[in-house]
Amino acid sequence: MTEPETTPVLIVGGSLVGLSTALFLGHHGIPSLVVDRHPSTSIHPRVASLTARTMEIFRSVGAEQAIRAVEPDFPRASRIPLAESLVAKEVDNLMQDFDAYFTPASPVRGSMIAQDVLEPVLLDLARRAGAEVRHQTELLDFTQDDDGVLATVRDLRSGKDSRVRATFLLAADGGSGTIRQRLGIGVHNDHSMGSMISATFHAPGLLERFRERDAVMCFLANDIIGTGALTPYPGSSARPDLFRLDVAYDPDTETLADYPEQRCVPLIRAAIGIPDQPIEIVTVQSWDMITRVADRFADGRVFLVGDAARTQPPSGALGGNTGIAEAHNLAWKLAAVLHGEAGLDLMASYDAERRPVADATVTQVANLSQQRGEGSEAITVDTLMLNMGYRYGAGAAIVAEEDEQRLPVFQDPLNWTGQPGTRAPADLDLFGAGFVLLTGSDGADWRAAATNLAKTLTCHQIDDHAAYGITVEGAVLVRPDGFVGWRSKTGAADPQAELTMALAALLSN
């Protein structure tokens, strides 16, 4: 039998999260093989926005400029009106601020780029970073042992099967993927919140109607469509503007076949509020609005990311953003293990850190979906807090027991001041590669100790000590994902010993 080809990481699923993971691994010097059963990147706009935190992540791997080059305008004064139709009088504004996208906690602004515009950018960047991406290739089977994973994949064009030996396998195969089930991983918080018909279409001049009211989407309620949502997807040079109407339907009495073009066009016109608006249908699909979280995000050398790990309604646009954060958390840890810098036990911190965030996010987004569906005025979900203001507890951070007991898990990111397990509050462009040691203005002993360690540390002196909760003699160790891993508020009698112990604990050595 032919020897299997080898790769450090096999990623199953080449959509938004899979491509992001490949890019992040490549940034850390780890090549990967991505297999995806689709013929190309997404042809559906799907995810329509990236938060400030997500753009921070892409900035840290050198991807921000490429994304900005194809993104549409995103005014700070954007709104999400509730009305009878797009052109009707507004009943309520369901999004009075976009703090998750424009926040004083970050120098980076969010983006309203659609997934079908974003994915080709990520594909190009991932390949440049060393990833091999094979479309029309599906995973047939896999087994794992103590040293890695042996997978069988099929080229759908030729029908030829081949084997791949990988040190790690990443399941980015979506909410309907099979890897989780094959591993026997159960789920919790598993609920259906309704079924939707989604029609994407072209409509000349419609984008101006959204811009007139600064709307990035519009929730609707009238006698013809019932309740629904209308979303614009401003195009790029590669495609014209697209729009999407989502309406609820009852799968017990209807199917997708009950929504042909001659039914969808009047629904779209009723949502817009212009009876003679020209409409060109592109696709009509059905989907279920569900919540679901895997009981664990890892099994041996296999890890779940994105919708394979947790699925949630699109409200708040946190599904893709949360998946990218999962990939970012996982990538540096895989790279550290593969480079021989960390022990394999480090990988346990992925589940320990990311699953609690997933649980809270899914629950809160479900609440937001329910509130919007009822037209509630009290939108109480803080998407900025969920996306940027969380604190990791047990995991790859050295958290004092008293802090673990007294500190919240979520809060406004502006309220964090360098506590281990939280996003580093300042000096964003210093992070993204290896570990970074930040010292106070009188932290020369820490910097000298860092240069004596076998492990390479990048050192920087900071002036804003209060932002990190240290004195002029203190120090902070920031992980490659921009989260604080360890902190000494003051100086130490033996800085080298302190740093050695901190790095050993953070890297499970």
C-alpha positions, -999 to 999 in steps of 0.1 A, spaced: 0 0 0 12 35 -9 27 53 21 4 81 33 14 117 27 22 136 59 12 170 73 15 186 107 -21 195 108 -50 183 87 -80 207 87 -113 193 75 -134 222 62 -122 251 41 -147 278 50 -143 308 71 -129 292 103 -109 265 85 -91 290 63 -85 313 93 -70 284 112 -47 276 83 -37 312 81 -29 314 119 -9 282 118 11 295 88 18 327 107 35 305 134 54 286 108 32 255 107 21 242 73 -13 225 70 -35 206 46 -71 218 42 -96 196 26 -131 208 17 -158 190 -3 -171 222 -20 -157 232 -54 -146 266 -42 -150 292 -14 -184 302 -2 -209 314 -28 -233 326 -1 -226 358 18 -235 343 52 -214 360 79 -217 397 73 -194 413 99 -162 411 117 -159 427 152 -131 449 163 -116 420 182 -117 398 151 -100 425 131 -74 428 158 -67 391 153 -64 394 115 -42 425 120 -18 404 142 -12 380 113 -8 407 87 -42 402 71 -60 435 79 -48 454 49 -60 428 24 -94 427 41 -97 465 41 -89 465 4 -122 447 -4 -145 456 24 -175 480 20 -181 512 39 -192 508 75 -204 541 90 -201 545 128 -237 557 129 -251 524 116 -285 512 128 -307 481 128 -342 495 124 -375 476 131 -402 486 107 -431 473 86 -408 474 56 -374 488 46 -390 521 34 -416 523 62 -415 544 93 -391 530 120 -408 514 150 -377 509 170 -339 508 166 -327 473 177 -290 482 177 -284 516 192 -246 513 193 -220 491 176 -196 490 204 -183 456 193 -172 472 161 -162 507 172 -148 507 207 -123 528 227 -109 496 239 -93 490 206 -75 511 179 -90 487 153 -125 491 139 -147 463 128 -157 454 92 -190 447 74 -174 423 48 -195 394 36 -182 359 39 -182 352 2 -160 383 -3 -138 375 27 -130 338 20 -111 343 -13 -88 368 6 -82 342 34 -76 315 9 -49 335 -8 -33 345 25 -34 309 39 -17 296 8 10 322 9 15 313 46 22 277 36 -12 259 36 -23 235 9 -60 238 2 -78 211 -17 -114 217 -28 -137 189 -39 -120 166 -14 -138 150 15 -128 131 46 -140 95 45 -126 81 77 -99 86 103 -83 68 132 -60 82 158 -32 68 181 -9 83 206 13 100 179 -13 113 154 -42 107 131 -44 86 99 -71 99 76 -86 87 43 -97 114 19 -113 112 -15 -108 135 -45 -144 140 -57 -133 148 -92 -113 116 -98 -129 94 -72 -94 85 -60 -88 78 -23 -56 86 -5 -43 85 30 -29 114 51 -9 111 83 -12 142 105 0 150 140 -33 168 147 -67 169 130 -90 199 132 -127 196 126 -139 228 110 -166 209 92 -196 229 104 -226 223 125 -237 194 102 -203 179 101 -197 143 111 -164 143 130 -179 152 163 -204 124 160 -177 99 150 -158 108 181 -188 101 202 -189 137 216 -223 146 229 -239 181 230 -257 203 255 -278 235 253 -293 218 222 -324 237 211 -342 247 180 -354 283 178 -372 280 145 -367 273 108 -360 299 82 -363 304 44 -334 325 31 -336 341 -3 -306 360 -18 -313 383 -46 -301 413 -67 -322 445 -66 -309 476 -85 -308 508 -64 -317 490 -31 -284 496 -14 -292 534 -14 -324 527 6 -303 511 33 -278 539 32 -305 566 35 -313 553 70 -278 541 79 -291 505 82 -268 475 81 -299 453 82 -336 458 89 -360 437 110 -395 435 96 -430 427 106 -461 429 83 -491 408 73 -475 394 42 -441 381 55 -450 378 92 -416 386 107 -382 386 90 -349 403 84 -335 420 53 -297 422 50 -276 440 24 -242 426 13 -224 453 -5 -203 438 -33 -167 440 -43 -151 442 -78 -157 404 -79 -194 405 -76 -224 430 -75 -244 439 -45 -265 411 -29 -294 412 -5 -310 385 17 -344 381 31 -350 356 60 -385 346 69 -398 320 93 -416 290 81 -431 258 97 -412 227 85 -441 205 97 -464 221 71 -440 234 44 -408 225 27 -383 245 6 -402 234 -25 -431 256 -13 -409 287 -19 -404 289 -56 -394 322 -72 -430 333 -79 -436 332 -42 -403 346 -30 -404 377 -52 -437 391 -37 -423 384 -2 -392 403 -10 -411 433 -24 -433 433 7 -402 434 29 -387 462 9 -421 481 7 -418 489 -31 -444 469 -51 -426 472 -84 -390 468 -72 -371 447 -98 -359 415 -82 -335 388 -95 -334 357 -73 -300 341 -68 -306 313 -43 -334 301 -20 -323 279 9 -337 267 42 -319 265 75 -326 259 112 -319 284 139 -304 263 166 -282 264 196 -257 236 204 -224 232 223 -202 202 222 -196 185 255 -159 188 249 -139 205 222 -111 179 219 -106 141 217 -70 130 218 -54 147 188 -86 159 173 -100 194 180 -134 210 171 -135 246 159 -162 269 147 -197 255 142 -184 220 148 -177 230 184 -208 252 190 -237 265 168 -258 295 175 -283 318 158 -268 346 136 -281 374 159 -252 395 171 -230 381 142 -209 363 168 -209 328 152 -181 334 128 -163 358 151 -164 333 179 -151 306 156 -122 328 145 -113 334 182 -114 296 188 -90 291 159 -67 318 171 -66 303 206 -59 269 192 -33 278 165 -5 291 188 -8 261 211 -6 236 183 24 255 169 42 256 203 37 218 206 48 211 170 79 233 174 89 214 206 85 245 227 55 232 248 43 199 263 13 181 248 -6 188 280 -9 224 268 -36 213 244 -60 206 272 -62 243 278 -81 248 245 -112 231 258 -107 246 293 -105 282 279 -129 282 249 -158 260 260 -170 283 289 -169 312 264 -189 292 240 -215 283 266 -220 319 276 -220 332 241 -246 307 228 -269 314 257 -267 351 253 -271 351 215 -301 329 219 -316 355 243 -308 382 217 -326 362 190 -356 357 211 -358 394 220 -355 405 184 -381 380 173 -405 394 198 -396 430 189 -385 437 224 -371 471 232 -348 457 259 -318 443 241 -296 434 270 -269 413 254 -235 430 254 -217 418 222 -186 437 230 -183 420 264 -189 386 248 -164 391 220 -136 410 238 -143 412 275 -140 376 287 -115 362 311 -99 327 308 -98 308 340 -82 274 342 -60 270 311 -28 284 298 -28 314 322 -15 316 357 -45 330 376 -42 336 414 -68 317 434 -82 348 449 -86 364 415 -104 333 402 -129 336 430 -135 373 430 -132 385 394 -160 382 369 -157 361 338 -172 388 315 -171 426 317 -164 457 297 -129 452 283 -120 487 294 -124 475 330 -97 449 327 -62 460 338 -38 432 328 -52 404 349 -39 370 337 -64 353 314 -76 386 299 -69 403 266 -39 425 268 -54 460 271 -28 480 251 2 479 228 -17 457 203 9 457 176 35 441 199 16 408 199 10 380 175 42 360 171 58 346 203 56 354 239 62 391 248 75 404 281 63 438 290 81 456 319 77 488 338 101 517 334 123 503 362 121 467 349 157 463 337 161 432 359 132 415 342 146 423 307 180 411 317 166 378 330 146 373 297 178 375 276 194 348 297 166 323 292 169 295 266 135 305 253 134 336 232 113 364 246 106 397 229 109 424 256 94 459 256 93 486 282 59 502 287 49 536 301 13 530 309 18 508 340 -18 513 352 -32 497 320 -15 464 331 -19 469 369 18 469 376 43 492 393 74 506 375 92 475 387 66 450 375 63 428 345 36 410 323 40 380 301 17 381 270 9 350 251 10 348 213 -27 353 211 -26 386 229 -38 373 262 -20 380 295 -5 347 307 13 358 338 19 390 358 42 402 386 29 435 399 62 444 414 98 433 411 112 399 422 142 388 442 151 363 414 135 375 381 150 347 360 137 320 383 102 337 382 102 339 344 114 303 341 86 290 363 60 311 345 70 299 311 72 263 322 37 265 336 23 284 306 38 259 282 31 227 302 68 219 304 
